[in-house]
Amino acid sequence: MTPDEARRVPKVLLHDHLDGGLRVDTIRELADHIGHDLPADDPDELAAWFRAGADTGDILQYLATFAHTVPLLQTADALERVAAEAAADLAADGVVHAEVRFAPELHAGPGDDTGLGSLDEAIEAVAAGFARGSAEAGTIQVDTIVCAMRTEGRSADVAEAAVRWLGRGVVAFDLAGAETGFPPSDHTDALDIAHRGLAAVTIHASERPGLELIADALRLGAQRIGHGVLLIEDCTVDGDGDLVLGSLARYVRDRRIPLELCPSCNVQIGAVPTIADHPVGPFLRAGIVATVNTDNRLMSGVSVSSELGLVADTFDLSWDEVRQLQRNAAAATFADHDRRSALLAQIDAGFASLVAG
């Protein structure tokens, strides 16, 4: 698949973090405005610094790079700006629908005349930015997923805030952050709040113990799994090279639980050794609802199109298989039924045009 073909594919994005997708020039401007020291001044060197942190194979070093994005996003103006820019960048990359997540508790401190004093103020700013950027682009809808940090103690408050904003730009609740030692079951109160408020729920499960974290997330009502790459440990390969699913993997397939796979990031944090070892291709061919996502476009140095092209080339996907990835994502969005139906029709029409042309 050529880069142009990948860009022209009508794409749906389910797993992308707002604070991991800033433009380098925006980082430099926001840092200069608040006097934040960056690890490099030159734009190319700064982009390379973020990528180098992601390429260590160590999730803690990967997460450490956010020390130079999160501090810049402590005002409503900054959050709205980067949200609008994210919508514009995704639209330019051929994305027609996106659900981008952020953790309001990382941006809502005590507040002052210019800062954010509540979770609601942070959510309002991001939702406004996505709405403005989507309207200006005219080809994309970007919705918000609200994350609670599983290492902290505010998840119930964050879930309540997410429920308050449902239908006003927010579509779901998520548990994010470090996972090992912080299982979803530590946050049953927050998840109960989300379920009672009829919020959709997705839960990160990418670290070890992978199968236990995935199973815990499913027991607690996750409708999608963030990453889920280690589900491959519940699978074997038969003599014909086909994937044989264990009981948990069969459950995920048979219950149509979407996996928000992020191939480059999954390699960078050491979940799998190389892209060729990533299970996205085998999962897709085994009937699991696999989707391709970016996670953090800045840190991983990727776009939605580059990830799709990488996966298509690595696994020699047919056009029908590439289309299935996008149909999987469209059907898995937390948008309403009419929007999902429209996306599926748009994807089918777009692929028909690509293949014919």
Salt bridges, closest charged atoms under 4 A:
ASP4 OD1 - ARG7 NH2 3.87
ASP4 OD2 - ARG8 NH1 3.97
ASP16 OD1 - ARG297 NE 3.08
ASP25 OD1 - ARG28 NH1 3.68
GLU29 OE1 - ARG81 NH2 2.84
ASP55 OD2 - ARG51 NE 2.98
GLU80 OE2 - ARG132 NE 3.36
GLU85 OE2 - ARG23 NH1 3.72
GLU85 OE2 - ARG81 NE 2.95
ASP89 OD1 - ARG23 NH2 2.79
GLU99 OE2 - HIS97 NE2 3.90
GLU99 OE1 - ARG224 NH1 2.81
ASP120 OD1 - ARG164 NH2 2.72
GLU136 OE2 - ARG132 NH1 3.72
ASP143 OD2 - HIS97 NE2 3.70
ASP174 OD2 - ARG101 NH1 3.00
ASP174 OD2 - HIS204 ND1 2.95
ASP216 OD1 - ARG219 NH2 3.55
GLU233 OE2 - ARG208 NH1 2.58
ASP254 OD1 - ARG253 NE 2.81
GLU260 OE1 - HIS15 ND1 2.70
GLU260 OE1 - ARG101 NH2 3.07
GLU260 OE2 - ARG224 NE 2.67
ASP295 OD1 - HIS15 NE2 3.06
ASP295 OD1 - HIS17 NE2 3.34
ASP295 OD2 - HIS227 NE2 3.70
GLU321 OE2 - ARG285 NE 2.77
ASP348 OD1 - ARG323 NH1 3.54
ASP348 OD2 - ARG327 NH1 2.77
